[in-house]
Amino acid sequence: MRDVYRLDSDRLLFVATDRISAFDYILATGIPYKGKVLNQISLFWFEFLKDVVPNHLLTADVNQYPAEIRKYADQLRGRSMVVISAEMFPVECVVRGYISGSAWKEYKATGKVCGIELPKDLRESDKLPEPIFTPSTKATSGHDENIPFSEMVRLVGAELAEELRDLTLKVYKKAADYARTRGIIIADTKFEFGRTARGVTLADEVLTPDSSRFWPADKYEPGRAQDSYDKQYVRDYLEEIRWNKQPPAPGLPVEVARKTSEKYLEAYQQLTGRRLDV
């Protein structure tokens, strides 16, 4: 969860908070260090992928922030970035290398995902023969919805749709190949792109445990749901207490928040080889 502030006509301030959402509601309890983890993982990927696609990052050094916000440096350090304001495209660019989540449900029902015919007899969490591009809407409330590529063409035009599809697959392949060397499987992820003076630009958060499914490679076992570096502890707890998924959202026990925090910190260290300074 991020707070976004407009600095001027060209720049935004992104602040990653420790708030966490589940089942489309923000919970009453935050996750320690979560904002810093997500911010730092995005910064890592922006640097790693800069030769593949431009991104919207200007700086994450609070000493280079505009004077009027430097007085908040202690609150912003490690969990914020100043970015170029982009004209965002109205689709989320989702890529799947493995069959899981909503794609698994759709495949079981139809044998397809977003209109793409897949091999028969796939098991849950199986690796796909090739990664597939499965765009979705950007819902202002509720869940995003998967759409066929033809609908994306209608929304943004054929030329841009093809460019975004090809770029999404290229970025995913480079990131997934790297993550695999670090013991992490990126099962699927979503990217958001916009247009800036830099051209088509990668924006928002990138390849974090909130926007992706990260699986520990040493525990990967097709045919079931996988362990993951994300908020699964939170979801499991909410299911156990039989929350009706209506407001007000409940708080979390200290132990659940702690275990979730540990998963986020572990994901950062696993990917980057560094411990996060918290």
VENUR-V393658 format. One line per field, one symbol per residue. ss: DSSP state (a for helix, b for strand, c for the rest). psi: psi as a letter, one per 30 degrees, with the letter a starting at -180 (. if undefined). Layout:
ss->???
psi->???
//
This chain:
ss->cbbbbbccccbbbbbbccccbbccbbcccccccaaaaaaaaaaaaaaaccccccbcbbbccaaaccaaaaccaaaacccbbbbbccbbccbbbbbbbbccaaaaaaaaaacbbccbbcccccccccbbbbbbbccbbccccccccbccaaaaaaaacaaaaaaaaaaaaaaaaaaaaaaaaccbbbbbbbbbbbbbccbbbbbccccccccbbbbbaaaccccccccccccaaaaaaaaacccccccccccccaaaaaaaaaaaaaaaaaaacccccc
psi->kkkkkkeaffklkkjklglklkhgkklfkljkfeeeeeeeeeeeeeeegffekllgkelgjffglkeffffgeeffkfglkklkkljkkhlkjkkkfljlbeeeeeeeefgljhfkklklgklkgkklekkkjillljkflaklkklleeeeeeefleeeeeeeeeeeeeeeeeeeeeeefggkkjellklklakaffakkklalkhlffgljkkkefgkjlglkllliaheeeeeeeeeghkghllkkllkleeeeeeeeeeeeeeeeeefglkkj.
//
